[in-house]
Amino acid sequence: MIAYLKGNMIRKSSNQVVLDIGGVGYCVWIPLSTYLKLGDLNEIVELFIYTHVTDNSLSLYGFSSEDEREIFLKLISISGIGPKLSLNILSGIEASDLEDAIKRSDVARISLIPGIGKKTALRIAVELQEKLEEKEKMLEVKGSQEKEDLISALMNLGFKRKEVERIVEETIKTFSPDADVEKLLRESLKRMAKI
């Protein structure tokens, strides 16, 4: 299964790109949100890919970020919502805005997306709300463990807990969720030095 492609973009339209990788042209379907982040033709492009295989076709769907691909995968897990409708949804709303609408059960906002009626919007909100809550809980657990590790490391270096808690929280918020503890510790130390 293809999960990632990086190559020279030789064609692009609002819903599709062709990447030349080692002399092979890969046709990739994309949402409008990804299209808007692409550069010019003949530039190197990186896409996170979902490979969709049926009895009579193999299609590639590309996204500018892993988060966008994740929400796409959640959408196609809903009965009756396939890859093309999911692309349409992500072309009508940013992935982060869709997640916010789902968390708030904002069916009216979701139903504003072209091709999505109120029943489908309600199904999206209900079925994905639980999955997004699970993702948040996992991130909170990971974040709280990282936070405690950083606080402990800084206290071992002689800092007091009250001094480091705020700095550690700010540092964790600044970096992406997949930043390693070593990087976060270095940044926390830099910030502590400025106090």
C-alpha positions as CSV (number, residue, x, y, z in Angstrom):
1,M,0.0,0.0,0.0
2,I,1.3,3.5,-0.9
3,A,1.2,5.8,2.2
4,Y,3.5,8.7,1.1
5,L,4.7,10.2,-2.2
6,K,7.3,12.8,-2.9
7,G,7.9,13.9,-6.5
8,N,7.9,16.5,-9.2
9,M,4.4,17.9,-9.8
10,I,3.9,17.9,-13.6
11,R,0.1,18.5,-13.6
12,K,-2.3,20.0,-11.2
13,S,-6.0,20.9,-11.1
14,S,-8.3,21.7,-8.2
15,N,-9.0,18.0,-7.5
16,Q,-6.0,16.1,-8.9
17,V,-2.3,16.2,-9.3
18,V,0.2,14.1,-11.3
19,L,3.6,13.4,-9.6
20,D,6.6,12.3,-11.6
21,I,8.6,9.9,-9.4
22,G,11.5,8.2,-11.1
23,G,9.8,8.5,-14.5
24,V,6.5,7.1,-13.3
25,G,3.5,9.5,-13.2
26,Y,1.2,9.0,-10.2
27,C,-2.3,10.4,-10.5
28,V,-3.5,11.5,-7.1
29,W,-7.0,12.8,-6.1
30,I,-6.8,15.8,-3.7
31,P,-9.2,18.0,-1.8
32,L,-9.3,21.7,-2.5
33,S,-7.6,22.4,0.9
34,T,-4.5,20.5,-0.3
35,Y,-4.6,22.1,-3.8
36,L,-4.4,25.6,-2.1
37,K,-1.1,24.6,-0.4
38,L,0.6,23.3,-3.5
39,G,3.3,25.3,-5.2
40,D,3.9,25.7,-8.9
41,L,4.3,23.1,-11.5
42,N,7.7,21.3,-11.7
43,E,8.2,21.8,-7.9
44,I,8.8,18.9,-5.5
45,V,5.6,18.0,-3.6
46,E,5.0,15.8,-0.6
47,L,1.7,14.1,-0.1
48,F,0.3,11.7,2.6
49,I,-1.5,9.1,0.7
50,Y,-4.5,6.8,1.2
51,T,-4.6,3.9,-1.3
52,H,-8.2,2.8,-2.2
53,V,-8.5,-0.6,-3.9
54,T,-11.7,-2.0,-5.3
55,D,-12.3,-5.0,-7.6
56,N,-11.8,-2.9,-10.7
57,S,-9.7,0.1,-9.7
58,L,-6.9,1.4,-7.6
59,S,-7.1,5.1,-6.6
60,L,-4.7,7.3,-4.7
61,Y,-5.9,10.1,-2.5
62,G,-3.4,12.7,-1.3
63,F,-3.3,15.2,1.6
64,S,-0.9,18.0,2.6
65,S,-0.8,16.8,6.2
66,E,-1.3,13.6,8.2
67,D,-4.1,15.3,10.2
68,E,-6.0,15.9,7.0
69,R,-5.5,12.2,6.0
70,E,-6.7,11.1,9.5
71,I,-10.0,13.0,9.3
72,F,-10.4,11.6,5.7
73,L,-10.0,8.1,7.1
74,K,-12.5,8.8,9.8
75,L,-15.0,10.1,7.2
76,I,-14.8,7.0,5.0
77,S,-15.3,4.8,8.0
78,I,-18.9,6.1,8.1
79,S,-21.3,3.8,6.3
80,G,-22.4,5.5,3.0
81,I,-19.5,7.9,2.9
82,G,-16.9,6.9,0.3
83,P,-13.6,8.5,-0.7
84,K,-15.1,10.9,-3.3
85,L,-17.7,12.3,-0.9
86,S,-15.0,12.6,1.8
87,L,-12.8,14.6,-0.6
88,N,-15.8,16.8,-1.3
89,I,-16.3,17.4,2.4
90,L,-12.6,18.3,2.9
91,S,-12.9,20.6,-0.1
92,G,-15.8,22.4,1.5
93,I,-14.3,22.8,5.0
94,E,-10.8,22.8,6.6
95,A,-10.0,19.6,8.5
96,S,-9.6,21.6,11.8
97,D,-12.9,23.4,11.3
98,L,-14.7,20.1,10.6
99,E,-13.2,18.7,13.8
100,D,-14.5,21.7,15.7
101,A,-18.0,21.4,14.2
102,I,-18.1,17.7,15.1
103,K,-17.0,18.4,18.7
104,R,-19.7,21.1,19.0
105,S,-22.3,18.9,17.2
106,D,-22.7,21.8,14.8
107,V,-24.9,20.0,12.3
108,A,-25.9,23.3,10.6
109,R,-22.2,24.1,9.8
110,I,-21.5,20.6,8.5
111,S,-24.7,20.7,6.3
112,L,-23.4,23.9,4.6
113,I,-20.9,21.8,2.8
114,P,-22.0,21.2,-0.8
115,G,-23.5,17.8,-1.3
116,I,-24.1,17.2,2.4
117,G,-27.7,17.1,3.7
118,K,-28.9,17.4,7.3
119,K,-29.1,13.6,7.7
120,T,-25.6,13.0,6.5
121,A,-24.3,15.9,8.6
122,L,-26.0,14.5,11.7
123,R,-24.5,11.1,11.0
124,I,-21.0,12.6,10.6
125,A,-21.4,14.6,13.9
126,V,-22.7,11.6,15.9
127,E,-20.3,8.9,14.5
128,L,-17.1,11.0,14.6
129,Q,-17.6,12.7,17.9
130,E,-16.7,9.6,19.8
131,K,-13.6,8.9,17.7
132,L,-12.4,12.5,18.1
133,E,-12.9,12.3,21.9
134,E,-10.8,9.1,22.0
135,K,-8.0,10.9,20.0
136,E,-8.1,13.8,22.5
137,K,-7.9,11.5,25.5
138,M,-4.9,9.8,24.0
139,L,-3.1,13.1,23.3
140,E,-3.9,14.3,26.9
141,V,-2.4,11.1,28.4
142,K,0.7,11.4,26.2
143,G,0.9,15.2,26.9
144,S,0.6,14.8,30.7
145,Q,3.3,12.0,30.8
146,E,5.6,14.2,28.7
147,K,4.9,17.2,31.0
148,E,5.7,15.2,34.2
149,D,8.9,13.8,32.6
150,L,10.0,17.4,31.7
151,I,9.2,18.8,35.1
152,S,11.0,15.9,36.8
153,A,14.1,16.4,34.6
154,L,14.2,20.2,35.3
155,M,13.7,19.6,39.1
156,N,16.7,17.2,39.0
157,L,18.7,20.1,37.6
158,G,17.9,22.2,40.6
159,F,14.8,24.2,39.5
160,K,11.7,24.4,41.7
161,R,8.4,22.8,40.6
162,K,6.5,26.1,40.6
163,E,9.2,27.8,38.4
164,V,9.1,25.1,35.7
165,E,5.4,24.1,35.4
166,R,4.4,27.2,33.4
167,I,7.5,27.1,31.2
168,V,6.9,23.4,30.4
169,E,3.3,23.9,29.5
170,E,4.2,26.8,27.2
171,T,6.9,24.7,25.6
172,I,4.6,21.7,25.0
173,K,2.0,23.9,23.4
174,T,4.5,25.5,21.1
175,F,5.7,22.2,19.5
176,S,3.8,19.6,17.6
177,P,2.5,16.6,19.5
178,D,5.2,14.3,18.0
179,A,8.1,16.4,19.3
180,D,10.5,14.2,21.3
181,V,11.2,14.9,25.0
182,E,14.8,15.8,24.4
183,K,13.9,18.6,22.1
184,L,11.2,19.8,24.6
185,L,13.8,19.7,27.4
186,R,16.3,21.8,25.5
187,E,13.6,24.4,24.7
188,S,12.4,24.4,28.3
189,L,16.0,25.0,29.5
190,K,16.4,27.9,27.0
191,R,13.2,29.5,28.3
192,M,14.3,29.0,31.9
193,A,17.6,30.8,31.2
194,K,15.6,33.9,30.1
195,I,13.8,34.2,33.4
